[in-house]
């Protein structure tokens, strides 16, 4: 997700197959060039976050709701911690997948 102050967060998706790195030698991985301006952040997240089971029947949060949570957390001083806290509130244990976030910021 591209986090720009004063703008809606924008999910960035590389075209083509998005398989885990190293799953096959024949998979051609593509790139998505873009510019990160000062003050902008790039948030990477593993699928364990939007696929975490919710308190409403154990259904996954889903990517649409996850994007809303990303938007809510984007303006926080620590968007990763804020996002993890928001997802934690909406989900239940046990979780079958990892939760990993990486935030890069251009200063």
KEBA-628665 format. One record per residue (C-alpha): residue number from 1; x, y, z. Coordinates in Angstrom, 1 decimal, always signed. Layout:
<recs>
num->NUM&c1->X&c2->Y&c3->Z
...
</recs>
This chain:
<recs>
num->1&c1->+0.0&c2->+0.0&c3->+0.0
num->2&c1->+1.2&c2->+3.5&c3->-0.9
num->3&c1->+0.6&c2->+5.9&c3->+2.0
num->4&c1->+0.6&c2->+9.5&c3->+1.0
num->5&c1->-0.2&c2->+12.3&c3->+3.5
num->6&c1->-3.6&c2->+13.8&c3->+2.7
num->7&c1->-4.5&c2->+11.0&c3->+0.2
num->8&c1->-6.4&c2->+7.7&c3->+0.4
num->9&c1->-4.1&c2->+4.7&c3->+0.7
num->10&c1->-3.5&c2->+3.0&c3->-2.6
num->11&c1->-2.9&c2->-0.7&c3->-2.9
num->12&c1->+0.0&c2->-1.5&c3->-5.3
num->13&c1->-0.3&c2->-4.8&c3->-7.2
num->14&c1->+2.3&c2->-6.2&c3->-9.5
num->15&c1->+0.7&c2->-7.6&c3->-12.7
num->16&c1->+0.9&c2->-11.3&c3->-13.4
num->17&c1->+1.1&c2->-14.2&c3->-11.1
num->18&c1->+1.9&c2->-13.3&c3->-7.5
num->19&c1->+3.3&c2->-16.5&c3->-6.1
num->20&c1->+5.7&c2->-16.8&c3->-3.1
num->21&c1->+9.3&c2->-16.1&c3->-4.1
num->22&c1->+11.1&c2->-19.3&c3->-4.8
num->23&c1->+8.0&c2->-21.5&c3->-5.6
num->24&c1->+9.1&c2->-22.3&c3->-9.1
num->25&c1->+12.0&c2->-21.5&c3->-11.4
num->26&c1->+9.7&c2->-21.0&c3->-14.3
num->27&c1->+7.7&c2->-18.2&c3->-12.7
num->28&c1->+8.7&c2->-14.8&c3->-14.2
num->29&c1->+8.4&c2->-12.2&c3->-11.5
num->30&c1->+7.5&c2->-8.7&c3->-12.7
num->31&c1->+8.2&c2->-5.3&c3->-11.2
num->32&c1->+6.1&c2->-2.2&c3->-10.6
num->33&c1->+8.1&c2->+1.0&c3->-10.9
num->34&c1->+6.9&c2->+4.0&c3->-9.0
num->35&c1->+8.4&c2->+7.0&c3->-7.1
num->36&c1->+8.3&c2->+7.4&c3->-3.3
num->37&c1->+8.4&c2->+11.1&c3->-2.5
num->38&c1->+9.6&c2->+12.5&c3->+0.8
num->39&c1->+7.1&c2->+11.9&c3->+3.6
num->40&c1->+5.5&c2->+9.0&c3->+1.8
num->41&c1->+5.4&c2->+5.4&c3->+3.1
num->42&c1->+5.2&c2->+2.0&c3->+1.5
num->43&c1->+3.5&c2->-0.7&c3->+3.5
num->44&c1->+4.1&c2->-4.4&c3->+2.7
num->45&c1->+1.8&c2->-7.0&c3->+4.4
num->46&c1->+1.6&c2->-10.7&c3->+4.3
num->47&c1->-1.7&c2->-12.3&c3->+3.5
num->48&c1->-2.1&c2->-13.6&c3->+7.1
num->49&c1->-3.5&c2->-10.2&c3->+8.1
num->50&c1->-6.4&c2->-9.8&c3->+5.7
num->51&c1->-7.1&c2->-13.5&c3->+6.0
num->52&c1->-7.2&c2->-13.5&c3->+9.8
num->53&c1->-10.5&c2->-14.9&c3->+11.2
num->54&c1->-12.9&c2->-12.3&c3->+12.6
num->55&c1->-15.0&c2->-12.4&c3->+15.7
num->56&c1->-18.1&c2->-12.6&c3->+13.4
num->57&c1->-18.1&c2->-16.3&c3->+12.7
num->58&c1->-14.5&c2->-16.7&c3->+11.9
num->59&c1->-14.7&c2->-15.4&c3->+8.4
num->60&c1->-11.6&c2->-13.6&c3->+7.1
num->61&c1->-11.3&c2->-9.8&c3->+7.5
num->62&c1->-10.9&c2->-9.6&c3->+3.7
num->63&c1->-8.9&c2->-7.3&c3->+1.6
num->64&c1->-11.5&c2->-4.5&c3->+1.4
num->65&c1->-11.8&c2->-4.2&c3->+5.2
num->66&c1->-8.0&c2->-4.6&c3->+5.5
num->67&c1->-7.6&c2->-1.6&c3->+3.2
num->68&c1->-10.0&c2->+0.4&c3->+5.4
num->69&c1->-7.8&c2->-0.5&c3->+8.4
num->70&c1->-4.7&c2->+0.5&c3->+6.5
num->71&c1->-6.3&c2->+3.9&c3->+5.8
num->72&c1->-7.2&c2->+4.4&c3->+9.4
num->73&c1->-3.7&c2->+3.6&c3->+10.6
num->74&c1->-1.9&c2->+5.5&c3->+7.8
num->75&c1->-1.7&c2->+8.8&c3->+9.6
num->76&c1->-0.5&c2->+7.4&c3->+12.9
num->77&c1->+3.2&c2->+7.9&c3->+14.0
num->78&c1->+3.7&c2->+4.2&c3->+13.8
num->79&c1->+1.3&c2->+2.9&c3->+11.1
num->80&c1->+2.5&c2->-0.7&c3->+11.5
num->81&c1->+1.7&c2->-0.9&c3->+15.2
num->82&c1->-1.6&c2->+1.0&c3->+14.7
num->83&c1->-2.6&c2->-1.4&c3->+11.9
num->84&c1->-1.6&c2->-4.5&c3->+13.9
num->85&c1->-3.7&c2->-3.2&c3->+16.9
num->86&c1->-6.7&c2->-2.6&c3->+14.7
num->87&c1->-6.5&c2->-6.1&c3->+13.1
num->88&c1->-6.0&c2->-7.6&c3->+16.6
num->89&c1->-9.3&c2->-6.0&c3->+17.8
num->90&c1->-11.3&c2->-7.5&c3->+15.0
num->91&c1->-9.9&c2->-11.0&c3->+15.0
num->92&c1->-9.8&c2->-14.1&c3->+17.2
num->93&c1->-7.3&c2->-16.9&c3->+18.0
num->94&c1->-6.1&c2->-19.3&c3->+16.7
num->95&c1->-4.5&c2->-17.8&c3->+13.6
num->96&c1->-3.3&c2->-20.2&c3->+11.0
num->97&c1->-1.0&c2->-17.7&c3->+9.2
num->98&c1->+1.8&c2->-15.3&c3->+10.1
num->99&c1->+1.3&c2->-11.5&c3->+10.5
num->100&c1->+4.2&c2->-9.6&c3->+8.9
num->101&c1->+4.4&c2->-5.9&c3->+8.1
num->102&c1->+7.2&c2->-3.8&c3->+6.7
num->103&c1->+6.9&c2->+0.0&c3->+6.4
num->104&c1->+9.4&c2->+2.0&c3->+4.4
num->105&c1->+9.4&c2->+5.8&c3->+4.6
num->106&c1->+11.2&c2->+8.3&c3->+2.5
num->107&c1->+12.5&c2->+11.1&c3->+4.6
</recs>
